Amino acid sequence: MKEKHAEKLMVFAGTCKGRLFGLKFIHGNMNSQMYQELVKEKCIPQLMAANNRSLEGIIWQQDGATIHRNPRFMEYLDHQFDGRVLGLGADLRGLRGSTDPGLECPRP
């Protein structure tokens, strides 16, 4: 019999110019509130620390999992990343011309 709520594994990683950095594995089930707290309290501060205290030139991408699609949280991400958000429910208009070829990549 299949478990109704099997344990999940969430993977966070960044890529820049073909390099992978910040790889994290999070075991267990998450709800929308837990995901939002993780992004706000851990992921965004780490991205900013790796990019001279800025999110300039960084594109946030997430899959279409239900916990990622809270409309207010999508607005929050859109504001934080100045429209550079990829994922189900994202407004893609801010992505045009948003990448910076001179962006320095965080060290792995």
DSSP file (Angstrom, degrees, kcal/mol; ACC not computed):
  #  RESIDUE AA STRUCTURE BP1 BP2  ACC     N-H-->O    O-->H-N    N-H-->O    O-->H-N    TCO  KAPPA ALPHA  PHI   PSI    X-CA   Y-CA   Z-CA
    1    1 A M              0   0    0      0, 0.0     2,-0.3     0, 0.0     0, 0.0   0.000 360.0 360.0 360.0 133.3    0.0    0.0    0.0
    2    2 A K        -     0   0    0      1,-0.1     2,-0.1     2,-0.0     3,-0.0  -0.549 360.0-115.0 -76.1 134.1    1.3    3.4   -1.0
    3    3 A E    >   -     0   0    0     -2,-0.3     3,-0.6     1,-0.1    -1,-0.1  -0.439  14.8-139.6 -67.7 141.1    1.8    5.9    1.9
    4    4 A K  T 3  S+     0   0    0      1,-0.3     2,-0.3    -2,-0.1    -1,-0.1   0.898  97.8  24.1 -68.8 -40.3   -0.4    8.9    1.7
    5    5 A H  T 3  S-     0   0    0     24,-0.0    -1,-0.3    -3,-0.0    24,-0.1  -0.618  82.5-174.3-126.9  71.9    2.3   11.3    2.8
    6    6 A A    <   -     0   0    0     -3,-0.6     2,-0.1    -2,-0.3    -4,-0.0  -0.318  38.8 -91.3 -64.7 149.2    5.6    9.8    1.9
    7    7 A E        -     0   0    0      1,-0.1     2,-0.2    22,-0.1    -1,-0.1  -0.364  47.5-148.3 -63.6 140.9    8.7   11.6    3.1
    8    8 A K        -     0   0    0     -3,-0.1    20,-2.6    -2,-0.1     2,-0.4  -0.625   9.9-143.7-108.4 165.1   10.0   14.1    0.5
    9    9 A L  E     -A   27   0A   0     18,-0.2     2,-0.4    -2,-0.2    18,-0.2  -0.981  14.0-163.5-130.3 119.3   13.4   15.4   -0.4
   10   10 A M  E     -A   26   0A   0     16,-2.9    16,-3.1    -2,-0.4     2,-0.5  -0.866   5.8-158.4-103.6 137.0   13.8   19.0   -1.5
   11   11 A V  E     -A   25   0A   0     -2,-0.4     2,-0.4    14,-0.2    14,-0.2  -0.962   6.9-171.2-119.5 128.2   16.9   20.1   -3.3
   12   12 A F  E     +A   24   0A   0     12,-2.5    12,-2.7    -2,-0.5     2,-0.3  -0.951  19.0 150.7-114.5 137.8   18.2   23.7   -3.5
   13   13 A A  E     -     0   0A   0     -2,-0.4     2,-0.3    10,-0.2     9,-0.2  -0.983  29.8-142.7-158.8 156.7   21.0   24.7   -5.8
   14   14 A G  E     -A   21   0A   0      7,-2.8     7,-2.5    -2,-0.3     2,-0.4  -0.904  11.1-160.3-118.9 153.0   22.3   27.6   -7.7
   15   15 A T  E     +A   20   0A   0     -2,-0.3     2,-0.3     5,-0.2     5,-0.2  -0.983  11.0 174.0-130.1 147.0   24.0   27.7  -11.1
   16   16 A C  E >  S-A   19   0A   0      3,-2.0     3,-1.9    -2,-0.4    89,-0.1  -0.898  73.1 -18.0-152.9 120.3   26.1   30.4  -12.6
   17   17 A K  T 3  S-     0   0    0     -2,-0.3     3,-0.1     1,-0.3    88,-0.0   0.878 130.0 -48.0  49.6  43.7   28.0   30.1  -15.9
   18   18 A G  T 3  S+     0   0    0      1,-0.3     2,-0.4     0, 0.0    -1,-0.3   0.478 113.9 116.4  81.6   3.0   27.8   26.3  -15.8
   19   19 A R  E <   -A   16   0A   0     -3,-1.9    -3,-2.0     2,-0.0     2,-0.4  -0.835  56.2-139.6-107.0 145.6   28.9   25.9  -12.2
   20   20 A L  E     +A   15   0A   0     -2,-0.4     2,-0.3    -5,-0.2    -5,-0.2  -0.830  29.2 164.5-100.2 136.9   26.8   24.5   -9.4
   21   21 A F  E     +A   14   0A   0     -7,-2.5    -7,-2.8    -2,-0.4    86,-0.0  -0.975  49.7  30.3-146.7 161.3   26.9   26.1   -5.9
   22   22 A G  E     -     0   0A   0     -2,-0.3     2,-0.2     1,-0.2    -1,-0.1   0.762  68.1-178.1  66.3  27.8   25.0   26.1   -2.7
   23   23 A L  E     +     0   0A   0     85,-0.1     2,-0.4   -10,-0.1   -10,-0.2  -0.423   5.5 173.6 -65.2 124.9   23.7   22.5   -3.0
   24   24 A K  E     -A   12   0A   0    -12,-2.7   -12,-2.5    -2,-0.2     2,-0.5  -0.996  22.3-155.0-136.2 139.6   21.4   21.7   -0.1
   25   25 A F  E     -A   11   0A   0     -2,-0.4     2,-0.6   -14,-0.2   -14,-0.2  -0.965   9.0-167.1-113.2 127.6   19.2   18.6    0.6
   26   26 A I  E     -A   10   0A   0    -16,-3.1   -16,-2.9    -2,-0.5     2,-0.3  -0.958   8.8-155.0-119.5 114.8   16.2   19.1    2.9
   27   27 A H  E     +A    9   0A   0     -2,-0.6   -18,-0.2   -18,-0.2     2,-0.1  -0.648  50.8  37.5 -90.0 143.3   14.6   15.9    4.1
   28   28 A G  S    S-     0   0    0    -20,-2.6     2,-0.3    -2,-0.3   -18,-0.1  -0.338  90.7 -54.6 110.7 170.6   11.0   15.8    5.2
   29   29 A N        -     0   0    0     -2,-0.1     2,-0.4   -24,-0.1   -22,-0.1  -0.615  48.5-163.5 -85.9 143.4    7.7   17.2    4.2
   30   30 A M        -     0   0    0     -2,-0.3     2,-0.2     4,-0.0    37,-0.1  -0.940   6.3-152.1-124.6 148.0    7.2   21.0    3.9
   31   31 A N     >  -     0   0    0     -2,-0.4     4,-2.3    36,-0.0     5,-0.2  -0.604  40.7 -93.4-106.3 178.3    4.2   23.2    3.8
   32   32 A S  H  > S+     0   0    0      1,-0.2     4,-2.6    -2,-0.2     5,-0.2   0.890 124.3  51.0 -60.5 -42.2    3.9   26.6    2.2
   33   33 A Q  H  > S+     0   0    0      1,-0.2     4,-2.3     2,-0.2    -1,-0.2   0.918 110.8  48.3 -63.6 -43.3    4.7   28.5    5.3
   34   34 A M  H  > S+     0   0    0      2,-0.2     4,-2.3     1,-0.2    -1,-0.2   0.907 112.5  49.5 -62.9 -42.0    7.8   26.4    6.0
   35   35 A Y  H  X S+     0   0    0     -4,-2.3     4,-2.5     2,-0.2    -2,-0.2   0.928 111.1  48.8 -63.1 -45.9    9.0   26.9    2.4
   36   36 A Q  H  X S+     0   0    0     -4,-2.6     4,-2.8     1,-0.2     5,-0.2   0.906 111.5  49.3 -63.0 -41.7    8.4   30.6    2.5
   37   37 A E  H  X S+     0   0    0     -4,-2.3     4,-3.1     2,-0.2     5,-0.4   0.913 110.6  51.1 -62.9 -42.3   10.4   30.9    5.8
   38   38 A L  H  X>S+     0   0    0     -4,-2.3     4,-2.1     2,-0.2     5,-1.9   0.932 113.5  44.1 -59.9 -46.7   13.2   28.9    4.4
   39   39 A V  I  <>S+     0   0    0     -4,-2.5     5,-2.9     3,-0.2    -2,-0.2   0.940 119.7  41.6 -64.3 -47.3   13.4   31.1    1.3
   40   40 A K  I  <5S+     0   0    0     -4,-2.8    -2,-0.2    -5,-0.2    -1,-0.2   0.893 124.8  33.8 -68.9 -41.0   13.1   34.4    3.2
   41   41 A E  I  <5S+     0   0    0     -4,-3.1    -3,-0.2    -5,-0.2    -2,-0.2   0.720 135.5  12.5 -92.7 -22.5   15.4   33.5    6.1
   42   42 A K  I  X5S+     0   0    0     -4,-2.1     4,-2.1    -5,-0.4    -3,-0.2   0.753 122.8  44.1-118.5 -57.9   18.0   31.3    4.5
   43   43 A C  I  ><S+     0   0    0     -5,-1.9     4,-2.6     2,-0.2     5,-0.2   0.947 114.7  44.1 -65.6 -52.5   18.1   31.3    0.7
   44   44 A I  H  ><S+     0   0    0     -5,-2.9     4,-2.6     1,-0.2     5,-0.2   0.930 114.6  49.2 -63.2 -45.7   17.7   35.0   -0.1
   45   45 A P  H  > S+     0   0    0      0, 0.0     4,-2.4     0, 0.0    -1,-0.2   0.901 112.7  48.9 -59.4 -38.3   20.3   36.1    2.6
   46   46 A Q  H  X S+     0   0    0     -4,-2.1     4,-1.8     2,-0.2    -2,-0.2   0.904 111.3  49.2 -67.6 -40.1   22.8   33.5    1.3
   47   47 A L  H  X S+     0   0    0     -4,-2.6     4,-0.7     1,-0.2     7,-0.3   0.923 112.5  48.1 -62.6 -43.1   22.3   34.6   -2.3
   48   48 A M  H ><>S+     0   0    0     -4,-2.6     5,-2.6     1,-0.2     3,-0.8   0.901 109.6  52.4 -65.1 -40.3   22.7   38.2   -1.3
   49   49 A A  H ><5S+     0   0    0     -4,-2.4     3,-0.6     1,-0.2    -1,-0.2   0.858 111.3  47.5 -63.0 -34.6   25.9   37.4    0.7
   50   50 A A  H 3<5S+     0   0    0     -4,-1.8    -1,-0.2     1,-0.2    -2,-0.2   0.577 113.7  49.1 -82.2  -9.3   27.3   35.6   -2.3
   51   51 A N  T X<5S-     0   0    0     -3,-0.8     3,-0.7    -4,-0.7    -1,-0.2  -0.272 125.8 -85.0-128.8  46.7   26.5   38.5   -4.7
   52   52 A N  T < 5S-     0   0    0     -3,-0.6    -3,-0.2     1,-0.2    -2,-0.1   0.879  87.1 -57.5  54.6  44.0   27.8   41.6   -2.9
   53   53 A R  T 3 <S+     0   0    0     -5,-2.6     2,-0.3     1,-0.2    -1,-0.2   0.814 117.3 102.6  59.5  35.6   24.6   42.0   -0.8
   54   54 A S    <   -     0   0    0     -6,-0.8    -1,-0.2    -3,-0.7    -3,-0.1  -0.972  64.6-150.4-143.7 155.0   22.4   42.2   -3.8
   55   55 A L    >   +     0   0    0     -2,-0.3     3,-2.0    25,-0.2    -3,-0.1   0.234  54.6 138.8-104.1   9.0   20.0   40.1   -5.9
   56   56 A E  T 3  S+     0   0    0      1,-0.3    -2,-0.1    -5,-0.2     3,-0.1  -0.315  73.8   7.6 -56.4 128.7   20.9   42.0   -9.0
   57   57 A G  T 3  S+     0   0    0      1,-0.3     2,-0.4    41,-0.1    43,-0.4   0.383  99.5 123.1  81.9  -4.1   21.3   39.7  -12.0
   58   58 A I    <   -     0   0    0     -3,-2.0     2,-0.5    41,-0.1    -1,-0.3  -0.755  47.5-154.8 -94.2 136.4   20.0   36.6  -10.2
   59   59 A I        -     0   0    0     -2,-0.4     2,-0.5    -3,-0.1    26,-0.2  -0.943   8.6-144.8-109.3 128.4   17.0   34.7  -11.5
   60   60 A W  E     -b   85   0B   0     24,-2.7    26,-3.3    -2,-0.5     2,-0.4  -0.798  20.5-176.5 -91.9 130.5   14.9   32.7   -9.1
   61   61 A Q  E     +b   86   0B   0     -2,-0.5     2,-0.3    24,-0.2    26,-0.2  -0.993   8.4 163.1-129.8 135.9   13.5   29.4  -10.5
   62   62 A Q        -     0   0    0     24,-2.1    26,-0.3    -2,-0.4    -2,-0.0  -0.970  34.1-110.1-144.0 159.6   11.2   27.0   -8.8
   63   63 A D        -     0   0    0     -2,-0.3     5,-0.0    24,-0.2    -1,-0.0  -0.108  41.2 -95.1 -80.6-173.8    9.0   24.1   -9.9
   64   64 A G        +     0   0    0     23,-0.1     5,-0.1     3,-0.0    -1,-0.1   0.125  66.1 147.6 -93.5  21.3    5.2   24.2   -9.9
   65   65 A A    >>  -     0   0    0      1,-0.1     3,-1.9     3,-0.1     4,-0.5  -0.252  58.7-118.1 -56.1 144.8    4.7   22.4   -6.5
   66   66 A T  G >4 S+     0   0    0      1,-0.3     3,-1.4     2,-0.2    -1,-0.1   0.859 112.7  59.2 -54.5 -40.1    1.7   23.7   -4.7
   67   67 A I  G 34 S+     0   0    0      1,-0.3     3,-0.3     2,-0.1    -1,-0.3   0.679 103.8  53.5 -67.6 -14.4    3.7   25.0   -1.8
   68   68 A H  G <4 S+     0   0    0     -3,-1.9    -1,-0.3     1,-0.2    -2,-0.2   0.581  96.4  68.5 -90.0 -11.7    5.6   27.3   -4.2
   69   69 A R    <<  +     0   0    0     -3,-1.4    -1,-0.2    -4,-0.5    -2,-0.1   0.185  53.2 139.2-104.8  17.8    2.6   29.0   -5.7
   70   70 A N     >  -     0   0    0     -3,-0.3     4,-2.6     1,-0.2     3,-0.2  -0.458  52.5-136.8 -59.3 124.1    1.0   31.1   -3.0
   71   71 A P  H  > S+     0   0    0      0, 0.0     4,-1.9     0, 0.0    -1,-0.2   0.868 101.4  48.5 -57.3 -40.0    0.1   34.3   -4.9
   72   72 A R  H  > S+     0   0    0      2,-0.2     4,-2.1     1,-0.2     5,-0.1   0.882 112.4  49.0 -67.8 -36.0    1.3   36.7   -2.2
   73   73 A F  H  > S+     0   0    0     -3,-0.2     4,-2.8     2,-0.2    -1,-0.2   0.889 108.1  53.6 -70.0 -37.4    4.6   34.8   -2.0
   74   74 A M  H  X S+     0   0    0     -4,-2.6     4,-2.6     2,-0.2    -2,-0.2   0.897 109.3  49.3 -61.2 -39.4    5.0   34.9   -5.8
   75   75 A E  H  X S+     0   0    0     -4,-1.9     4,-2.3    -5,-0.2    -2,-0.2   0.908 109.8  51.9 -64.2 -41.5    4.5   38.7   -5.5
   76   76 A Y  H  X S+     0   0    0     -4,-2.1     4,-2.8     2,-0.2    -2,-0.2   0.943 112.1  45.2 -59.0 -48.8    7.2   38.8   -2.8
   77   77 A L  H  X S+     0   0    0     -4,-2.8     4,-2.8     1,-0.2     6,-0.2   0.918 110.9  53.7 -61.5 -43.5    9.6   36.9   -5.0
   78   78 A D  H  <>S+     0   0    0     -4,-2.6     5,-2.7     1,-0.2     6,-0.3   0.890 112.6  44.5 -58.5 -40.1    8.8   39.1   -8.0
   79   79 A H  H ><5S+     0   0    0     -4,-2.3     3,-1.0     3,-0.2    -2,-0.2   0.934 114.2  48.4 -69.6 -46.5    9.6   42.2   -5.9
   80   80 A Q  H 3<5S+     0   0    0     -4,-2.8    -2,-0.2     1,-0.2    -1,-0.2   0.883 120.4  36.5 -61.4 -40.1   12.8   40.7   -4.4
   81   81 A F  T ><5S-     0   0    0     -4,-2.8     3,-1.9    -5,-0.2    -1,-0.2   0.202 109.1-119.4-101.9  14.9   14.1   39.6   -7.8
   82   82 A D  T < 5S-     0   0    0     -3,-1.0    -3,-0.2     1,-0.3    -4,-0.1   0.879  79.1 -44.0  50.2  45.9   12.8   42.5   -9.7
   83   83 A G  T 3 <S+     0   0    0     -5,-2.7     2,-1.4    -6,-0.2    11,-0.4   0.437 106.7 125.0  85.2  -0.9   10.7   40.3  -12.0
   84   84 A R    <   +     0   0    0     -3,-1.9   -24,-2.7    -6,-0.3     2,-0.4  -0.508  36.5 127.1 -93.7  68.5   13.4   37.7  -12.5
   85   85 A V  E     -b   60   0B   0     -2,-1.4     2,-0.4     6,-0.4   -24,-0.2  -0.991  39.1-165.9-128.9 127.4   11.3   34.7  -11.4
   86   86 A L  E     +b   61   0B   0    -26,-3.3   -24,-2.1    -2,-0.4     2,-0.2  -0.943  41.2  86.9-111.5 133.2   10.7   31.5  -13.3
   87   87 A G  S >  S-     0   0    0     -2,-0.4     3,-2.4   -26,-0.2     2,-0.2  -0.795  82.6 -49.6 157.3 164.7    8.0   29.0  -12.2
   88   88 A L  T 3  S+     0   0    0    -26,-0.3     3,-0.1     1,-0.3    -2,-0.0  -0.389 127.0  17.9 -58.6 124.7    4.3   28.2  -12.5
   89   89 A G  T 3  S+     0   0    0      1,-0.3    -1,-0.3    -2,-0.2     2,-0.2   0.412  94.3 135.7  92.1  -0.7    2.4   31.4  -11.9
   90   90 A A    <   -     0   0    0     -3,-2.4     2,-0.8     1,-0.1    -1,-0.3  -0.512  59.7-123.8 -81.5 149.1    5.3   33.7  -12.4
   91   91 A D    >   -     0   0    0     -2,-0.2     3,-0.8   -17,-0.1    -6,-0.4  -0.838  25.0-168.6 -89.1 108.9    5.0   36.9  -14.5
   92   92 A L  G >   +     0   0    0     -2,-0.8     3,-1.6     1,-0.2     4,-0.4   0.462  63.4  93.9 -83.8  -0.7    7.7   36.4  -17.1
   93   93 A R  G >  S+     0   0    0      1,-0.3     3,-0.7     2,-0.2    -1,-0.2   0.817  79.4  59.9 -62.3 -29.2    7.7   39.9  -18.5
   94   94 A G  G <  S+     0   0    0     -3,-0.8    -1,-0.3   -11,-0.4    -2,-0.1   0.555  91.0  71.1 -76.5  -6.8   10.6   41.0  -16.1
   95   95 A L  G X   +     0   0    0     -3,-1.6     3,-2.1   -12,-0.1     4,-0.3   0.730  64.5 112.0 -83.8 -21.2   13.0   38.4  -17.6
   96   96 A R  T <  S-     0   0    0     -3,-0.7    -3,-0.0    -4,-0.4   -12,-0.0  -0.335  99.8 -10.0 -58.5 118.1   13.6   40.0  -20.9
   97   97 A G  T 3  S+     0   0    0     -2,-0.2    -1,-0.3     1,-0.1    -2,-0.1   0.745  97.5 129.1  69.4  24.8   17.2   41.3  -21.0
   98   98 A S    <   +     0   0    0     -3,-2.1     2,-0.2   -15,-0.1    -2,-0.1   0.625  37.7  95.8 -92.1 -11.9   17.7   40.6  -17.3
   99   99 A T        -     0   0    0     -4,-0.3   -41,-0.1     1,-0.0     3,-0.1  -0.545  61.5-147.0 -84.1 146.9   20.9   38.5  -17.4
  100  100 A D    >   -     0   0    0    -43,-0.4     3,-2.1    -2,-0.2    -2,-0.1  -0.931   3.6-159.7-112.8 109.4   24.2   40.2  -16.8
  101  101 A P  T 3  S+     0   0    0      0, 0.0    -1,-0.1     0, 0.0    -2,-0.0   0.712  94.1  55.6 -63.4 -17.8   27.1   38.6  -18.7
  102  102 A G  T 3  S+     0   0    0      2,-0.1     2,-0.0    -3,-0.1    -3,-0.0   0.357  77.2 134.3 -93.5   5.3   29.6   40.2  -16.3
  103  103 A L    <   -     0   0    0     -3,-2.1     2,-0.4     1,-0.1   -46,-0.0  -0.319  54.9-130.9 -59.5 129.9   27.9   38.7  -13.2
  104  104 A E        -     0   0    0     -2,-0.0    -1,-0.1     1,-0.0    -2,-0.1  -0.686  21.1-133.4 -82.3 134.5   30.5   37.3  -10.8
  105  105 A C        -     0   0    0     -2,-0.4   -89,-0.1     1,-0.1   -54,-0.0  -0.652  19.3-110.5 -88.9 142.2   29.6   33.7   -9.7
  106  106 A P        -     0   0    0      0, 0.0    -1,-0.1     0, 0.0   -90,-0.1  -0.372  40.8-103.9 -62.5 150.4   29.8   32.7   -6.1
  107  107 A R              0   0    0      1,-0.1   -86,-0.0   -57,-0.1   -88,-0.0  -0.580 360.0 360.0 -76.5 138.8   32.6   30.2   -5.3
  108  108 A P              0   0    0      0, 0.0   -86,-0.2     0, 0.0    -1,-0.1   0.524 360.0 360.0 -65.6 360.0   31.4   26.6   -4.9
